[in-house]
């Protein structure tokens, strides 16, 4: 290779290297593409405040009492007791008793204590039980079913009523984290759209909540129906017992 050809080849290689480096430097300096903003997490303003009391029923069952209100010169106390969303029905009595004791310790003048047990403060359809303590007597009304009650209810699905109508209801089961999370999101979204427009029908509210959360309509409806059937407030029996406190 003569000198002229050598210089030509060297120049071409140098130009190629220079162009390559310029391209890479341009990539380094180019700003990253903006990412779409993630959907805001649903949070409760009440949950940001410290709980009124906390405690532990057993190793894997803790509780908080929030949204406490007083009346009758402090003799009546009302609040929301928070427990795990998947707490077993058999655990609710121990949780309610522990909450009442803690509240009585903190408010010695209390003569009546009323608690709504929920897995989340703001969930409109998540009542697991209601407990009232009145100077030593407790009435506990259950809002979630026992395993026997779930099996009995599920066995009726698809059977005929006396009116020849087929029983069609959600299949009951202990909720897992995913099913509860989806159910909580859709029920809170329904509550939000109803506050904006109370005249909406159930299906209209569900359609808007489905669109707002991005949850498929069929999935949203299934979870809405399950939440209403599993967390009922007081539909699964009650018991009364004595709990004398100083």
C-alpha positions as CSV (number, residue, x, y, z in Angstrom):
1,X,0.0,0.0,0.0
2,X,1.5,3.4,-1.1
3,X,1.5,6.4,1.1
4,X,-1.5,8.0,-0.6
5,X,-3.7,5.0,-0.2
6,X,-2.6,4.5,3.4
7,X,-3.6,8.1,4.3
8,X,-7.0,7.6,2.6
9,X,-7.7,4.4,4.5
10,X,-6.5,6.0,7.8
11,X,-8.7,9.0,7.2
12,X,-11.8,6.9,6.5
13,X,-11.2,4.9,9.7
14,X,-10.7,8.1,11.7
15,X,-13.9,9.7,10.3
16,X,-15.8,6.5,11.2
17,X,-14.5,6.6,14.7
18,X,-15.3,10.3,15.1
19,X,-18.9,9.8,13.9
20,X,-19.4,6.8,16.2
21,X,-18.1,8.8,19.2
22,X,-20.3,11.8,18.3
23,X,-23.4,9.5,18.1
24,X,-22.6,7.9,21.5
25,X,-22.0,11.3,23.1
26,X,-25.3,12.4,21.7
27,X,-27.1,9.5,23.3
28,X,-25.4,10.1,26.7
29,X,-26.5,13.8,26.6
30,X,-30.0,13.1,25.4
31,X,-32.5,13.3,28.4
32,X,-34.3,10.2,29.4
33,X,-37.8,9.9,28.0
34,X,-40.5,10.9,30.5
35,X,-42.3,8.0,32.1
36,X,-46.0,8.1,32.5
37,X,-47.2,9.0,36.0
38,X,-48.2,5.9,38.0
39,X,-51.8,5.8,39.3
40,X,-51.9,7.4,42.7
41,X,-52.2,4.9,45.6
42,X,-55.5,4.9,47.5
43,X,-54.7,6.1,51.0
44,X,-56.7,7.0,54.0
45,X,-56.1,10.4,55.7
46,X,-57.1,8.8,59.0
47,X,-54.3,6.2,58.5
48,X,-51.7,8.9,58.5
49,X,-52.6,9.9,62.0
50,X,-51.3,7.9,64.9
51,X,-53.8,5.3,66.2
52,X,-55.6,6.1,69.5
53,X,-54.5,2.8,71.0
54,X,-52.6,-0.3,69.7
55,X,-52.1,-3.8,71.0
56,X,-51.4,-7.4,70.3
57,X,-53.9,-10.2,70.7
58,X,-51.4,-12.9,69.9
59,X,-48.1,-13.2,67.9
60,X,-49.7,-12.8,64.4
61,X,-52.7,-10.7,65.3
62,X,-52.2,-7.0,66.2
63,X,-54.8,-4.3,66.3
64,X,-55.3,-0.5,66.2
65,X,-58.2,1.7,67.2
66,X,-58.8,4.8,65.1
67,X,-61.4,7.5,64.5
68,X,-62.3,7.6,68.2
69,X,-65.2,9.8,69.2
70,X,-66.6,10.8,72.6
71,X,-70.0,11.7,73.8
72,X,-72.0,11.9,77.1
73,X,-69.2,13.8,78.8
74,X,-66.6,11.1,77.9
75,X,-68.7,8.2,79.2
76,X,-69.4,6.8,75.7
77,X,-66.5,6.0,73.4
78,X,-66.9,4.9,69.7
79,X,-64.1,3.9,67.4
80,X,-63.0,1.7,64.5
81,X,-60.9,-1.3,65.4
82,X,-58.4,-2.4,62.6
83,X,-57.4,-6.0,62.3
84,X,-56.0,-8.1,59.4
85,X,-58.3,-8.4,56.4
86,X,-58.0,-12.2,56.5
87,X,-58.5,-12.6,60.2
88,X,-60.4,-15.8,61.0
89,X,-63.8,-15.5,62.5
90,X,-62.6,-17.2,65.7
91,X,-60.1,-14.4,66.2
92,X,-62.5,-11.5,66.3
93,X,-63.8,-12.1,69.9
94,X,-60.2,-12.0,71.3
95,X,-59.5,-8.8,69.2
96,X,-62.7,-7.1,70.4
97,X,-62.0,-7.9,74.0
98,X,-58.4,-6.7,73.8
99,X,-59.6,-3.4,72.1
100,X,-62.2,-2.8,74.8
101,X,-59.7,-3.4,77.6
102,X,-57.1,-1.0,76.0
103,X,-59.7,1.7,75.6
104,X,-61.0,1.3,79.1
105,X,-57.4,1.7,80.4
106,X,-56.9,4.9,78.4
107,X,-60.4,6.3,79.2
108,X,-61.2,5.1,82.7
109,X,-64.4,7.1,82.8
110,X,-65.9,5.2,79.9
111,X,-69.1,3.3,80.7
112,X,-70.0,2.3,77.2
113,X,-67.6,1.4,74.3
114,X,-68.7,0.7,70.8
115,X,-66.4,-0.6,68.1
116,X,-66.7,-1.4,64.4
117,X,-64.0,-4.0,63.4
118,X,-62.7,-3.4,59.9
119,X,-59.6,-4.3,57.9
120,X,-59.4,-0.7,56.5
121,X,-60.7,2.6,58.0
122,X,-62.3,3.9,54.8
123,X,-63.7,0.7,53.3
124,X,-67.5,1.2,53.1
125,X,-68.4,-2.5,53.0
126,X,-65.7,-4.1,55.1
127,X,-67.3,-4.4,58.5
128,X,-66.1,-7.7,60.1
129,X,-67.9,-7.3,63.4
130,X,-69.6,-4.8,65.7
131,X,-68.9,-4.9,69.5
132,X,-70.6,-3.0,72.2
133,X,-69.5,-3.0,75.9
134,X,-71.9,-1.5,78.4
135,X,-70.7,-1.5,82.0
136,X,-69.5,-5.1,81.9
137,X,-71.8,-6.7,79.3
138,X,-70.6,-7.2,75.7
139,X,-72.7,-7.9,72.6
140,X,-70.6,-9.0,69.6
141,X,-72.3,-9.2,66.2
142,X,-70.3,-11.0,63.5
143,X,-70.1,-9.7,59.9
144,X,-67.9,-12.5,58.4
145,X,-68.8,-16.2,58.2
146,X,-67.3,-19.2,59.8
147,X,-66.0,-22.0,57.6
148,X,-69.2,-24.0,58.2
149,X,-71.3,-21.0,57.2
150,X,-69.2,-20.5,54.0
151,X,-69.6,-24.2,53.1
152,X,-73.4,-24.1,53.7
153,X,-73.8,-20.9,51.6
154,X,-71.6,-22.2,48.7
155,X,-73.6,-25.5,48.7
156,X,-76.7,-23.6,47.7
157,X,-75.2,-22.0,44.6
158,X,-77.0,-23.2,41.6
159,X,-79.9,-24.9,43.5
160,X,-83.5,-23.9,43.1
161,X,-85.5,-21.7,45.5
162,X,-89.2,-22.4,46.3
163,X,-90.0,-19.8,43.7
164,X,-88.1,-22.0,41.1
165,X,-85.5,-19.2,40.9
166,X,-81.8,-20.4,40.8
167,X,-79.6,-19.3,43.7
168,X,-76.9,-17.1,42.3
169,X,-74.5,-15.6,44.8
170,X,-70.7,-15.1,45.1
171,X,-68.7,-18.1,46.2
172,X,-67.4,-17.4,49.7
173,X,-63.8,-18.0,50.7
174,X,-61.1,-16.5,53.0
175,X,-59.8,-13.6,51.0
176,X,-56.1,-13.5,50.0
177,X,-54.1,-10.3,49.6
178,X,-54.8,-10.0,45.8
179,X,-58.5,-10.5,46.0
180,X,-58.9,-8.2,49.0
181,X,-56.7,-5.5,47.4
182,X,-58.8,-5.5,44.2
183,X,-62.1,-5.6,46.2
184,X,-60.9,-2.7,48.4
185,X,-59.9,-0.6,45.4
186,X,-63.2,-1.1,43.6
187,X,-65.5,-0.6,46.6
188,X,-63.7,2.6,47.5
189,X,-63.9,3.8,43.9
190,X,-67.6,3.1,43.9
191,X,-68.0,5.1,47.1
192,X,-66.1,8.0,45.6
193,X,-68.3,8.2,42.4
194,X,-71.4,8.0,44.5
195,X,-70.3,11.0,46.6
196,X,-70.0,12.9,43.3
197,X,-73.4,11.7,42.0
198,X,-75.7,10.0,44.5
199,X,-78.3,9.5,41.8
200,X,-76.2,6.8,40.0
201,X,-77.6,3.3,39.8
202,X,-75.5,0.4,41.1
203,X,-74.4,-0.5,37.6
204,X,-73.6,3.1,36.6
205,X,-71.5,3.5,39.7
206,X,-69.7,0.2,39.0
207,X,-69.0,1.2,35.4
208,X,-67.4,4.5,36.5
209,X,-65.4,2.8,39.3
210,X,-64.2,0.3,36.8
211,X,-63.0,3.0,34.4
212,X,-61.4,5.0,37.2
213,X,-59.4,2.1,38.6
214,X,-58.6,0.4,35.3
215,X,-60.1,-2.9,36.6
216,X,-62.0,-4.9,34.0
217,X,-65.8,-4.5,34.5
218,X,-66.4,-8.2,34.9
219,X,-63.6,-8.5,37.4
220,X,-64.8,-5.4,39.2
221,X,-68.3,-6.7,39.5
222,X,-67.2,-10.1,40.8
223,X,-65.0,-8.4,43.5
224,X,-67.7,-5.9,44.5
225,X,-70.2,-8.7,45.0
226,X,-67.8,-10.8,47.0
227,X,-66.9,-8.0,49.3
228,X,-70.5,-7.3,50.0
229,X,-71.3,-11.0,50.6
230,X,-68.2,-11.7,52.8
231,X,-68.0,-8.5,54.9
232,X,-71.6,-7.9,55.9
233,X,-71.5,-6.0,59.2
234,X,-73.8,-8.2,61.4
235,X,-75.3,-10.9,59.2
236,X,-73.4,-14.0,60.6
237,X,-74.7,-14.3,64.1
238,X,-73.9,-12.8,67.5
239,X,-73.1,-13.6,71.1
240,X,-73.3,-11.9,74.5
241,X,-70.9,-12.3,77.4
242,X,-69.7,-10.6,80.5
243,X,-66.5,-8.6,80.6
244,X,-66.2,-6.8,84.0
245,X,-63.6,-4.1,84.0
246,X,-62.4,-1.7,86.8
